[in-house]
Amino acid sequence: MSYEFNPDNQVFEFPNPYKVENLALLLSGGLMILVGIVIMLGIRDNIARGLDGRALAVVGIAASLLFFGIALLARAFTQLRYFFGRNRPDSLAATVAPEQDGDSQRAAYYKETLRQNALTFNEPSGPLNGLLYAWLPHLIFAPRVIQASAQTQFNNFLALSATFLSFLLCWLMFGAGPLNGWIGLAYGAFAFVQIMRPMVQRGNGGGVTEAANVGMGGLVSLIVLAVLGPVLLGLLSPHLPALDGISINGVVCGALLCTLLGCAVFGLALRRQLQPPPQAVGAARVTETVTMNAHPNKLVEELDRMLMGRWYSNIPNRRYTRRSPQIQGRQGQFTAELLEESQPRPLPNRIATGVGHALSQPQFFWLTCLTGLALVYLVAGTAGAFVAARDIVAAAPASTTLAFSLSQFIIGVFCYRAAHVLWGRFDFVSELIWVDIGGSFESADVRVGNQLSGNVQTSKSVINVESMTMRVWVSEIDTVIFGKDAQRQLIGMRGLPGVADELAASLKQFGEARSMVVAPSSAQDFERAQQIGVMAQLVGGASAAGLLPAAPVAAAALASALGARQFCTGCGTGLEPDASFCGECGKPTAN
């Protein structure tokens, strides 16, 4: 999508909303690259003496740090400048090209919203979501992304808590036996597959599109795992091979605690995004009856001109519906409608301009803490990778350190991605206007003037519309997106009765003022008609006298009747009052 710049209006020159996130990405990515280079510099001598498995493992760790660090830096560099063009945010429905008719299901949804004079919110489903909405009653009024994220994190938090309690029970019962190593592996795999994967799943726009609920089956599985998991491991212990002292139980315990902390901070950040129920919801509606003697499309054309005069910052409105009236036959019915939205304009003071500003605003405080927590986890994972590389070179056990490093990287990425969705929130306000016209028509022929002896006659085929119904809905709507290319959602609407009354009154006045008589209207028409009238009087007077004047005399009389204006008797060119010769043919004048 292209970016358009207008120096006269910079309302769409947004400040970068990802400044806090970019700072954390630059720090963590730069540290990973630095540590990766240090590890490779330290392993050069070992590789020179001979390439073995330990050296390859260390090189793999260093390369992974470099790759991960460069990826984080690339993400930050992509977000250093933030461009928001006029075609953003996304339209509420498919737009209709100028001078073309069209409609869509999404446009019909918003027209029905205006007609019903109320907003529609999806009801939560499931027992756990019922508990969540009882705890947070204002969550029902939040955008879909906020609701889906809250549901997902609440379900994940409960699942993680049950897994953590089951893990502690199993560790206390079998931690001193041969199952010690298998406990951490089993619970670590379960936590990653069942819990971590739904956390990092996102839609195409980077936001949560559907809630990842545990459900009844998942809830029963967690209870069975918590109660019978230790017993099942005890039954399987004779058939499991020994792990030679490898144990990551402490790592799994720490990873579960860190993940629970991340979910809790994310929940607090989400709660700051909640707003109280809107105090006013609705749309202003005005109904008028219009009688006019003109094609109904004249009313649609005038509405186009009126809406063009209301363009925000000279940016064309977004047209979602246009239906032109169809007139066929001598009489019948017709309908017409137009649905447009003005250019959405951003609400001020809704973006964090820096770390200090973010920490001072309640809306961004916990979100900044979540980003900082992600930075801490990635720094811890980088430190663990450095220690693991050193232990591998020294031929010391490094499995626990590697597991710790991997778990911190996974949790850090989750925190980054979760915070990124909330950093990309933008709130907009715009006007939604819907005009619906319907009625019946009859065709007629109108003649004006004496049809037998009159010199001036006029006729016109007109369309007579009696008591046409015209409805006008106007509402100021609040919309929100999470990411500049994400789908926009309606979260609030307020009626604008002043605008609705003005549009309805202007359209009614315009329609009833249409004339059904064809008559001269321009100054040139009146001048030519005057000349023809004077000529008719002269010719009529001469005929009554029985003779016609000579051409010079007639020309002089015509010039006298028209005032100082004279014409050449040879070529008919207009002459100045004091001209002695014609400027075109050179013939002498009567002066």
C-alpha positions, 0 to 999 in steps of 0.5 A: 500500500502506498504512502501519501504525504500532504504538507498542509495536513499532517494529521496522519503523521503518526508517532511511532507506537513501537518505540518501547518495543524497538528499544527492547528488541535492539538491546536483546538482539544486539546482546545475542549477536555480541555473545554469539561473536564472543563464543565463535572467537573463543572456539576458533583455537579448538577448531584449529586443533581439530573439529569434533562434536563439542566444537560443532555443538558450540558453533551451532549455539553461536550460529543460533544466537546470531540468527536469533539476534539478527531476526530481532534487529531486523524486526526493530529496523522494520519498525523504526519508521512508521508510515500510515497512509490515507488508505489506512485503516482498513475500510469497514466494508468493500468500497464502491467505485465512483459513479457505480452501484454496489453493495456488500454483506458487511455494508448491510450489517452496518446499515442494520446496525444503524437501523437497530440503533444498537451495537452487537457483542458476541456472548461468551461460551463455556464455563471458564469464560463465564467465570472470566466475564463474571470477574471482568463484567466490562470485558463484553464491551471490549474489541474482539482482539481483547476478548479473545486474548483475555479468554486465551490467557485466562484458560492458559493460566488455569491450565498452567496452574494445574500443570504446575501443581501436578508437576510439584506433586509428581516431583515430590513423590518420585524426585528421588527415584529413577523417574527423576529425569523423566518427570521434567521431560514429560511435564516439559513436553506437555507444557510446551505442546498443550500450553505454549503453542496456543500462546504464540498462535496469531492471525495474519495481522499479528493479533489474536483472532480466536480464543484458545479455550481449554474446554471440557475435554481439556479440563478433564484431561488436566484433572486426570493428569494432576491426579493420576500423572504421578501414578502413571509415571510410577507404573511406567518406571520399570520400562523406562531407560535410565537417563544417566543423571540428566534432570531438568526438573528445576528448569521446568519448574522455573519455566512454569513459574516464568510463564505464569508470571508472563500470563499474569502481567499480560492479564494486567496489561489487557485489563488496562485496555478495558473501558466502561460501557459507552454512555450513549449508543445510537444513530440520529434518524430523520424521516421526511416526505418529499414531493418533486417534479424531477428524476429522483436521481437528481436528489442522489446527485445533490447528496453527492455534492453535499457529502463532498462538501463534508470531506475530512481534510479533502479526503474522499469518503469511503462509499460502501453502498450506492443504489441509483433509482431505476425509472422504467415505464410511465409509472412505477416504484423506485428505491435509492440509497447511499452509505458512506463513511468519512475518513477515519481520523485518529484520536489524540494522546493514544500512543506512547512516545517513549519509555518514560511516557509509557510508565507514567500512563496507566494504559501502558504501564503493565504493557511496558512491564511485559515488554521489559519481562520479555527482555529479561527472559531473553537476556537470561536465555542468552546468558544460559547459552553462553554458559552452556557453550563454555561447559561444552568446551570444558566437557562438563554437563550442559543439558540443564543449562541448554534446557534453561536457555531454550525455555527462556527464549520461548517464554521471551518470544511469547511475551514479545509477541503478546505485547506487540499486539497491544502496542499496535492499538489505534483508535479512530473516530469517523462519521457514518451516513446512510440515506435511504429513498423510496417512493412511486412516480408518474410520467407526464408531458407539460406544455406552457404558453398559448399553443394557438397564437402565442409566440413563445411556447415550451414543453417538457416530459417530467417525472412526478414524485408524490410524498416520497419517503426519505430517511437519513441516519447519521452517527459518529462511530468509534473504531479500533485496530490492532496493527495498521493492516488489521481489520477494523472493528466498531466499538461505539456510536453516537447519533449526530442529530444536527447533521442529520437534520441539516442533510434532510432539510437541504435535500427536501428543499432541493427536491421541492425547488425543482422546476418542471418548466423549460425557460431561458435562463442565461443572459445570452438567451435573453439578449438573443430573444430581445433581438428577435423580438425587435426584428419581429416588431419591425417586420410586423410594422412594415407588413402592416404599412404595406411596404418594407423599408430599404435595407439601410433604413431597416438596419438603422432602425434595428440599431436604434431599437437595440441601442448604440449597437450597430451592424454592418449592412454588408457582412453583419458584423457588430460595429462600434457606435463611432465606427466609419468603416467595417473592420471585416469587409471595409464597407462604409457605415452610415456614420 
